[in-house]
Protein backbone atom coordinates (compact mmCIF):
# COMPACT_ATOMS: atom_id res chain seq x y z
CA UNK A 1 0.00 0.00 0.00
CA UNK A 2 1.42 3.39 -1.00
CA UNK A 3 2.42 5.48 2.00
CA UNK A 4 2.24 2.60 4.48
CA UNK A 5 5.02 2.08 7.04
CA UNK A 6 7.50 -0.74 6.28
CA UNK A 7 7.98 -3.36 9.00
CA UNK A 8 10.99 -5.54 9.74
CA UNK A 9 10.23 -8.54 11.99
CA UNK A 10 13.21 -9.86 13.98
CA UNK A 11 13.21 -13.42 15.31
CA UNK A 12 15.79 -15.65 16.91
CA UNK A 13 16.40 -17.85 19.91
CA UNK A 14 17.15 -16.41 23.34
CA UNK A 15 20.72 -15.17 23.41
CA UNK A 16 21.19 -15.17 19.64
CA UNK A 17 21.74 -11.41 19.48
CA UNK A 18 18.37 -9.83 18.62
CA UNK A 19 18.60 -7.06 21.19
CA UNK A 20 22.19 -6.36 20.19
CA UNK A 21 20.97 -6.07 16.60
CA UNK A 22 18.20 -3.67 17.64
CA UNK A 23 20.70 -1.45 19.41
CA UNK A 24 23.00 -1.57 16.39
CA UNK A 25 20.18 -0.57 14.03
CA UNK A 26 19.16 2.28 16.33
CA UNK A 27 22.68 3.62 16.65
CA UNK A 28 23.29 3.36 12.89
CA UNK A 29 19.85 4.53 11.78
CA UNK A 30 21.21 7.60 10.07
CA UNK A 31 18.42 9.77 8.69
CA UNK A 32 15.81 7.10 9.38
CA UNK A 33 13.48 7.51 12.31
CA UNK A 34 12.81 4.02 13.61
CA UNK A 35 10.19 2.72 15.97
CA UNK A 36 11.16 -0.46 17.77
CA UNK A 37 8.45 -2.55 19.39
CA UNK A 38 9.72 -5.21 21.76
CA UNK A 39 7.25 -8.07 21.78
CA UNK A 40 9.08 -10.09 24.41
CA UNK A 41 8.88 -11.40 27.96
CA UNK A 42 11.40 -8.89 29.27
CA UNK A 43 11.51 -5.11 29.29
CA UNK A 44 12.94 -2.67 26.76
CA UNK A 45 16.73 -2.95 26.82
CA UNK A 46 18.25 -0.17 24.74
CA UNK A 47 21.77 1.14 25.21
CA UNK A 48 21.90 3.97 27.74
CA UNK A 49 23.55 6.40 25.32
CA UNK A 50 20.55 6.10 22.99
CA UNK A 51 18.03 7.25 25.61
CA UNK A 52 17.42 10.98 25.42
CA UNK A 53 18.06 13.01 28.58
CA UNK A 54 14.96 13.16 30.71
CA UNK A 55 13.22 10.46 28.67
CA UNK A 56 13.51 7.42 30.87
CA UNK A 57 11.05 4.68 30.03
CA UNK A 58 7.59 5.55 31.28
CA UNK A 59 6.14 2.37 32.75
CA UNK A 60 2.56 3.42 32.03
CA UNK A 61 3.16 4.58 28.48
CA UNK A 62 5.85 2.02 27.70
CA UNK A 63 7.64 4.38 25.30
CA UNK A 64 11.24 5.63 25.45
CA UNK A 65 12.28 8.66 23.42
CA UNK A 66 15.75 8.09 21.97
CA UNK A 67 18.40 10.69 21.33
CA UNK A 68 18.52 9.98 17.59
CA UNK A 69 14.85 10.76 17.02
CA UNK A 70 13.83 7.12 17.19
CA UNK A 71 11.53 5.56 19.76
CA UNK A 72 11.44 2.23 21.53
CA UNK A 73 8.41 0.74 23.19
CA UNK A 74 7.59 -2.28 25.26
CA UNK A 75 4.41 -4.09 24.39
CA UNK A 76 1.83 -3.12 26.99
CA UNK A 77 -1.22 -4.09 24.92
CA UNK A 78 -1.76 -6.94 22.52
CA UNK A 79 0.46 -6.57 19.47
CA UNK A 80 -2.31 -5.36 17.15
CA UNK A 81 -3.38 -2.60 19.50
CA UNK A 82 0.22 -1.55 20.14
CA UNK A 83 1.24 -1.13 16.49
CA UNK A 84 -1.95 0.73 15.60
CA UNK A 85 -1.44 3.07 18.55
CA UNK A 86 2.18 3.70 17.51
CA UNK A 87 1.22 4.62 13.95
CA UNK A 88 -1.51 6.98 15.10
CA UNK A 89 0.41 8.70 17.90
CA UNK A 90 3.98 8.79 16.59
CA UNK A 91 5.77 9.72 13.37
CA UNK A 92 8.51 7.37 12.13
CA UNK A 93 9.93 5.91 8.91
CA UNK A 94 10.10 2.21 9.72
CA UNK A 95 8.92 -0.19 12.42
CA UNK A 96 11.14 -2.94 13.77
CA UNK A 97 9.35 -5.64 15.76
CA UNK A 98 11.63 -7.70 18.00
CA UNK A 99 9.55 -10.80 18.57
CA UNK A 100 9.95 -13.07 21.54
CA UNK A 101 12.67 -15.70 21.45
CA UNK A 102 9.96 -18.28 22.08
CA UNK A 103 7.45 -17.24 19.40
CA UNK A 104 6.95 -17.97 15.73
CA UNK A 105 7.44 -15.07 13.26
CA UNK A 106 4.76 -16.15 10.74
CA UNK A 107 1.75 -15.13 12.91
CA UNK A 108 3.38 -11.73 13.46
CA UNK A 109 3.79 -11.31 9.70
CA UNK A 110 0.19 -12.33 9.07
CA UNK A 111 -1.00 -9.60 11.43
CA UNK A 112 0.43 -7.05 8.99
CA UNK A 113 -0.81 -8.77 5.82
CA UNK A 114 -4.41 -9.74 6.55
CA UNK A 115 -7.30 -7.41 5.87
CA UNK A 116 -7.22 -5.44 9.10
CA UNK A 117 -6.58 -2.02 10.57
CA UNK A 118 -2.92 -3.02 10.92
CA UNK A 119 -2.49 -3.94 7.25
CA UNK A 120 -3.99 -0.57 6.31
CA UNK A 121 -1.12 1.17 8.10
CA UNK A 122 1.89 -1.09 7.52
CA UNK A 123 3.54 -3.33 4.95
CA UNK A 124 6.05 -6.10 5.79
CA UNK A 125 9.52 -5.38 4.45
CA UNK A 126 11.40 -8.51 5.58
CA UNK A 127 11.42 -11.34 8.12
CA UNK A 128 14.88 -11.52 9.69
CA UNK A 129 16.15 -14.36 11.88
CA UNK A 130 19.27 -14.02 14.03
CA UNK A 131 21.07 -17.31 14.63
CA UNK A 132 23.49 -18.21 17.36
CA UNK A 133 25.53 -20.03 14.73
CA UNK A 134 27.65 -22.28 16.99
CA UNK A 135 24.53 -23.43 18.85
CA UNK A 136 22.63 -23.88 15.59
CA UNK A 137 25.35 -26.21 14.30
CA UNK A 138 25.43 -28.10 17.62
CA UNK A 139 21.67 -28.59 17.74
CA UNK A 140 21.37 -29.89 14.23
CA UNK A 141 24.60 -31.82 14.25
CA UNK A 142 23.32 -33.95 17.11
CA UNK A 143 26.03 -32.87 19.55
CA UNK A 144 23.77 -31.20 22.11
CA UNK A 145 20.14 -31.20 23.13
CA UNK A 146 18.27 -27.88 22.99
CA UNK A 147 16.46 -26.67 26.05
CA UNK A 148 12.69 -26.70 26.05
CA UNK A 149 10.54 -23.73 25.18
CA UNK A 150 8.68 -21.85 27.89
CA UNK A 151 8.27 -22.48 31.58
CA UNK A 152 5.98 -25.42 30.97
CA UNK A 153 8.38 -27.12 28.57
CA UNK A 154 5.65 -27.49 25.95
CA UNK A 155 7.84 -27.48 22.88
CA UNK A 156 11.54 -28.04 22.14
CA UNK A 157 13.38 -24.97 20.92
CA UNK A 158 14.71 -26.94 17.94
CA UNK A 159 11.14 -26.94 16.57
CA UNK A 160 10.86 -23.21 17.03
CA UNK A 161 14.27 -22.51 15.53
CA UNK A 162 13.36 -24.40 12.38
CA UNK A 163 10.09 -22.45 12.16
CA UNK A 164 12.01 -19.18 12.43
CA UNK A 165 14.50 -20.13 9.70
CA UNK A 166 11.90 -21.62 7.36
CA UNK A 167 9.91 -18.39 7.04
CA UNK A 168 12.89 -16.02 6.91
CA UNK A 169 13.87 -13.71 4.10
CA UNK A 170 17.22 -12.86 5.71
CA UNK A 171 19.21 -14.95 8.20
CA UNK A 172 22.09 -13.51 10.21
CA UNK A 173 24.74 -16.11 10.99
CA UNK A 174 25.71 -14.33 14.17
CA UNK A 175 28.73 -15.09 16.37
CA UNK A 176 30.62 -15.88 13.19
CA UNK A 177 33.86 -15.15 15.03
CA UNK A 178 33.25 -18.32 17.06
CA UNK A 179 33.09 -20.53 13.96
CA UNK A 180 35.59 -21.77 11.44
CA UNK A 181 35.15 -20.99 7.74
CA UNK A 182 34.03 -24.57 7.16
CA UNK A 183 31.45 -24.33 9.95
CA UNK A 184 30.06 -21.09 8.52
CA UNK A 185 29.80 -22.71 5.09
CA UNK A 186 27.97 -25.66 6.65
CA UNK A 187 25.58 -23.33 8.48
CA UNK A 188 24.85 -21.46 5.24
CA UNK A 189 24.09 -24.72 3.51
CA UNK A 190 21.76 -25.87 6.30
CA UNK A 191 19.86 -22.59 6.12
CA UNK A 192 19.59 -22.96 2.34
CA UNK A 193 18.15 -26.45 2.77
CA UNK A 194 15.56 -25.23 5.26
CA UNK A 195 14.72 -22.04 3.35
CA UNK A 196 16.11 -21.85 -0.20
CA UNK A 197 15.38 -18.15 -0.79
CA UNK A 198 16.87 -16.74 2.40
CA UNK A 199 19.85 -14.44 2.13
CA UNK A 200 22.51 -15.30 4.72
CA UNK A 201 24.73 -12.62 6.25
CA UNK A 202 27.66 -13.51 8.50
CA UNK A 203 27.91 -11.19 11.50
CA UNK A 204 29.85 -10.62 14.69
CA UNK A 205 27.94 -9.01 17.56
CA UNK A 206 25.01 -8.56 15.13
CA UNK A 207 26.86 -5.79 13.29
CA UNK A 208 25.36 -5.42 9.81
CA UNK A 209 24.84 -2.54 7.40
CA UNK A 210 21.28 -1.33 8.19
CA UNK A 211 20.64 -0.91 4.46
CA UNK A 212 20.82 -4.69 4.08
CA UNK A 213 17.90 -5.16 6.50
CA UNK A 214 15.86 -1.94 6.38
CA UNK A 215 14.19 -1.33 3.04
CA UNK A 216 15.21 -4.76 1.81
CA UNK A 217 11.76 -5.37 0.27
CA UNK A 218 12.18 -9.15 0.46
CA UNK A 219 8.80 -10.21 1.82
CA UNK A 220 5.95 -11.59 -0.28
CA UNK A 221 2.68 -11.93 1.61
CA UNK A 222 1.43 -14.75 -0.60
CA UNK A 223 4.55 -16.82 0.10
CA UNK A 224 4.64 -16.82 3.90
CA UNK A 225 3.34 -20.43 4.01
CA UNK A 226 5.20 -21.54 0.87
CA UNK A 227 8.77 -20.80 1.94
CA UNK A 228 10.04 -23.92 3.74
CA UNK A 229 12.49 -26.14 1.92
CA UNK A 230 10.56 -29.33 2.69
CA UNK A 231 7.41 -27.87 1.10
CA UNK A 232 9.34 -26.62 -1.90
CA UNK A 233 10.75 -30.09 -2.41
CA UNK A 234 7.30 -31.69 -2.43
CA UNK A 235 5.64 -29.00 -4.53
CA UNK A 236 8.40 -28.97 -7.14
CA UNK A 237 7.98 -32.66 -7.77
CA UNK A 238 4.17 -32.88 -7.70
CA UNK A 239 2.35 -32.40 -11.00
CA UNK A 240 -1.04 -33.90 -10.23
CA UNK A 241 0.15 -37.40 -11.08
CA UNK A 242 -0.02 -40.62 -9.07
CA UNK A 243 3.31 -41.28 -7.37
CA UNK A 244 4.83 -44.61 -6.48
CA UNK A 245 8.23 -45.69 -5.26
CA UNK A 246 9.71 -45.44 -8.76
CA UNK A 247 9.06 -41.70 -8.60
CA UNK A 248 10.88 -41.06 -5.32
CA UNK A 249 13.38 -38.29 -5.81
CA UNK A 250 16.74 -37.34 -4.36
CA UNK A 251 18.26 -33.91 -4.56
CA UNK A 252 21.97 -34.20 -5.42
CA UNK A 253 24.48 -33.54 -2.68
CA UNK A 254 25.31 -29.88 -2.28
CA UNK A 255 28.82 -28.58 -1.72
CA UNK A 256 28.79 -29.19 2.01
CA UNK A 257 26.95 -32.49 2.06
CA UNK A 258 23.38 -31.23 2.65
CA UNK A 259 20.83 -33.09 0.55
CA UNK A 260 17.20 -34.10 0.63
CA UNK A 261 14.97 -36.87 -0.63
CA UNK A 262 11.27 -37.63 -0.82
CA UNK A 263 9.57 -40.87 0.12
CA UNK A 264 6.16 -41.50 -1.46
CA UNK A 265 3.96 -44.56 -1.16
CA UNK A 266 0.33 -45.54 -1.71
CA UNK A 267 0.62 -48.05 1.11
CA UNK A 268 -0.08 -47.67 4.85
CA UNK A 269 2.42 -47.82 7.68
CA UNK A 270 2.21 -49.91 10.79
CA UNK A 271 1.95 -47.06 13.35
CA UNK A 272 4.19 -48.61 15.99
CA UNK A 273 6.88 -49.51 13.47
CA UNK A 274 6.80 -46.07 11.84
CA UNK A 275 7.14 -44.45 15.27
CA UNK A 276 10.20 -46.62 15.88
CA UNK A 277 11.76 -45.40 12.62
CA UNK A 278 11.30 -41.77 13.61
CA UNK A 279 12.58 -42.37 17.13
CA UNK A 280 15.74 -43.86 15.67
CA UNK A 281 16.37 -41.20 13.01
CA UNK A 282 20.09 -40.51 12.85
CA UNK A 283 21.31 -37.08 14.04
CA UNK A 284 22.39 -36.33 10.47
CA UNK A 285 18.71 -35.80 9.58
CA UNK A 286 18.03 -32.18 10.56
CA UNK A 287 14.50 -31.86 9.17
CA UNK A 288 11.73 -34.21 8.09
CA UNK A 289 8.10 -33.42 7.45
CA UNK A 290 5.13 -34.73 5.52
CA UNK A 291 1.88 -36.64 5.52
CA UNK A 292 1.62 -40.31 6.45
CA UNK A 293 -1.05 -42.95 5.87
CA UNK A 294 -1.42 -45.08 9.00
CA UNK A 295 -3.05 -48.48 9.10
CA UNK A 296 -6.14 -48.60 11.28
CA UNK A 297 -6.72 -44.85 11.21
CA UNK A 298 -8.86 -42.57 9.04
CA UNK A 299 -6.82 -39.53 10.08
CA UNK A 300 -4.43 -37.75 7.75
CA UNK A 301 -1.43 -37.31 10.03
CA UNK A 302 1.42 -34.84 9.55
CA UNK A 303 4.75 -35.80 11.09
CA UNK A 304 7.27 -33.04 11.82
CA UNK A 305 10.87 -33.61 12.92
CA UNK A 306 13.33 -30.86 13.80
CA UNK A 307 16.60 -32.11 15.22
CA UNK A 308 15.83 -34.31 18.24
CA UNK A 309 12.11 -33.47 18.31
CA UNK A 310 9.43 -35.46 16.45
CA UNK A 311 5.75 -34.55 16.74
CA UNK A 312 2.60 -35.72 14.94
CA UNK A 313 -0.63 -33.82 14.30
CA UNK A 314 -3.93 -35.19 13.01
CA UNK A 315 -5.20 -32.93 10.23
CA UNK A 316 -8.62 -34.53 9.78
CA UNK A 317 -9.99 -37.56 7.95
CA UNK A 318 -8.90 -38.71 4.53
CA UNK A 319 -11.53 -37.72 2.00
CA UNK A 320 -11.63 -41.33 0.85
CA UNK A 321 -12.87 -42.35 4.32
CA UNK A 322 -15.94 -40.08 4.21
CA UNK A 323 -19.46 -41.16 3.20
CA UNK A 324 -20.05 -41.20 -0.54
CA UNK A 325 -22.04 -37.93 -0.65
CA UNK A 326 -19.41 -36.01 1.32
CA UNK A 327 -16.62 -37.59 -0.66
CA UNK A 328 -18.10 -36.49 -3.97
CA UNK A 329 -18.71 -32.98 -2.67
CA UNK A 330 -15.10 -32.58 -1.52
CA UNK A 331 -13.77 -33.95 -4.80
CA UNK A 332 -15.93 -31.63 -6.88
CA UNK A 333 -14.69 -28.63 -4.88
CA UNK A 334 -11.06 -29.66 -5.23
CA UNK A 335 -10.41 -30.49 -8.89
CA UNK A 336 -6.64 -30.41 -8.28
CA UNK A 337 -6.87 -33.23 -5.70
CA UNK A 338 -4.63 -36.15 -6.54
CA UNK A 339 -6.92 -39.21 -6.51
CA UNK A 340 -6.06 -42.88 -6.82
CA UNK A 341 -8.67 -45.28 -8.18
CA UNK A 342 -8.16 -47.72 -5.31
CA UNK A 343 -6.85 -45.62 -2.43
CA UNK A 344 -8.38 -42.20 -3.05
CA UNK A 345 -6.32 -39.44 -1.42
CA UNK A 346 -4.62 -41.80 1.06
CA UNK A 347 -0.87 -41.61 0.62
CA UNK A 348 2.46 -40.96 2.28
CA UNK A 349 4.65 -38.03 1.23
CA UNK A 350 7.70 -37.37 3.39
CA UNK A 351 10.70 -35.12 2.83
CA UNK A 352 14.01 -35.70 4.64
CA UNK A 353 16.81 -33.10 4.77
CA UNK A 354 20.19 -33.82 6.27
CA UNK A 355 23.94 -34.04 6.00
CA UNK A 356 25.82 -37.15 4.95
CA UNK A 357 23.11 -39.59 6.06
CA UNK A 358 22.61 -43.14 4.79
CA UNK A 359 19.64 -42.64 2.47
CA UNK A 360 19.41 -46.28 1.40
CA UNK A 361 19.24 -47.49 5.01
CA UNK A 362 16.54 -44.96 5.88
CA UNK A 363 14.47 -45.89 2.84
CA UNK A 364 14.77 -49.54 3.80
CA UNK A 365 13.62 -48.84 7.37
CA UNK A 366 10.60 -46.94 6.09
CA UNK A 367 9.67 -49.66 3.63
CA UNK A 368 9.96 -52.34 6.29
CA UNK A 369 7.40 -50.40 8.37
CA UNK A 370 4.78 -50.62 5.61
CA UNK A 371 1.92 -53.09 5.77
CA UNK A 372 -0.09 -54.67 2.98
CA UNK A 373 -3.00 -52.50 1.81
CA UNK A 374 -5.47 -55.24 2.64
CA UNK A 375 -4.26 -55.28 6.24
CA UNK A 376 -4.77 -51.56 6.76
CA UNK A 377 -8.33 -51.81 8.05
CA UNK A 378 -7.55 -54.86 10.14
CA UNK A 379 -5.06 -53.01 12.32
CA UNK A 380 -6.43 -51.65 15.60
CA UNK A 381 -7.47 -48.03 15.35
CA UNK A 382 -5.00 -45.70 16.98
CA UNK A 383 -2.26 -48.29 17.31
CA UNK A 384 0.99 -46.65 18.22
CA UNK A 385 1.57 -43.16 19.61
CA UNK A 386 -0.06 -41.17 16.80
CA UNK A 387 -3.09 -38.89 17.37
CA UNK A 388 -6.53 -40.26 16.52
CA UNK A 389 -8.70 -37.12 16.63
CA UNK A 390 -8.57 -34.12 14.28
CA UNK A 391 -6.44 -31.33 15.74
CA UNK A 392 -4.76 -33.54 18.33
CA UNK A 393 -0.97 -33.61 18.61
CA UNK A 394 1.31 -36.21 20.14
CA UNK A 395 5.04 -36.38 20.84
CA UNK A 396 6.83 -39.20 19.06
CA UNK A 397 10.34 -38.31 20.21
CA UNK A 398 11.52 -35.57 22.52
CA UNK A 399 14.95 -34.35 23.65
Steps between C-alpha positions, in 0.01 A plus 500: 500500500642839400600709800482212748778448756748218424548238772801282574424200725798368699500144633758277660561280800575644843857624507547500123555876484163658414523777757859570400378529141223740604750722677730488198218600264398785730852634532561474124156617389636807329221717362239233569267541793433151630238370736597182680229291662627234737253214502683298763480369855752751631511878502643744247879472506652778292852631547513783753665743258200470267248615762439873481564703816190515713326230296529196720254226416154587625355182647142605428560616145769244422679736260860625515604803297847443355765760436512429126133578443398136517270344757491167677197351666418198707182319413242597760195403293446215260722537195223621268393776735860605564602542135181686411551734795862563396404592144227736615692672780857509369679593178774265376642354178517130581382260770722225635321230699728294724292190557540273797772237491229242563249604232450427133549790253232392248199602717663840555541542124140398437381773736643755256376328183140403573211733432508697823564842647866400535543408133350837406787674679801274442665276243751223584847572366688187613502217754846482657627216719812534715680171560742410773704318237712275726188385686310455174772267371508311832124451512470370149823307502372287786771608744274667756137500602313832486319621806123497500285797413314688771459437869271206439740330260227463238719501193870444426684807378633303202143500363472873546841570350409311185173695478692827527749405227240351266301823468798737487598731219835585661699291749788644701765240578597678818802424720689421182824573684439183703484279190750376248456578130388142442242524779361824357474338157317205656261733683427687176424174327267385779310828482473463122356151543241622749416819309639519145427870441649641819798730473766414759722768653793411725525732800694557819309661787207545257685777316350537152448788259144621579436542127518122462208453742296822488333561166602157377155439346542122519162394636215362290173466689375218279812293570509500880370139511686389186857574607627188680745278318307181577185646341693625200641153449155340498334769290776503239458131437119478507318548170161350577619150415483178701833434670652167589840392622648525150435874516682564828750777451836595645652843480871471414751566774583866540851630556497439873316170505143626559245314290137399508277223374130424481330176594159437342280194530137402445529249782430538874750485783479291811474785756724345764769410248492844337534662843806283561656622174454863599628440852816351354563766234872569484622843619608575143132553411432862598147532361223265392137579436203369307175309500474133593233236442463287813337160510191488718442875493286728283704804604739678267800544728785747452833404654752776573860443610746775588827375642423280802128584507232301314132591529185383320177690436170363371373726222158340455363197317609385158237599247490139385376398847193727489148392399441496126301827489763692697779342302352610169439851630861540615633363172284732292624800700863397465565417134877508561477218758724208416271194503586133469239260364551256787631710788347842438706776663670264748875519456833565666719793395805566716800725444831442681780760513838428650875478473688189395229256611450145373203550268477136393483379861230753587293407196530135596385570857198690372407228254529232766244694708238478224214253516299342221209717383253226583621496860449872552144475629578195709749685718363636828396862475747733663774241533825664591558849639337699219197728557156363415283814511513800265713779646668279759879493528728240653873483570679218322851589615618774731843622613 
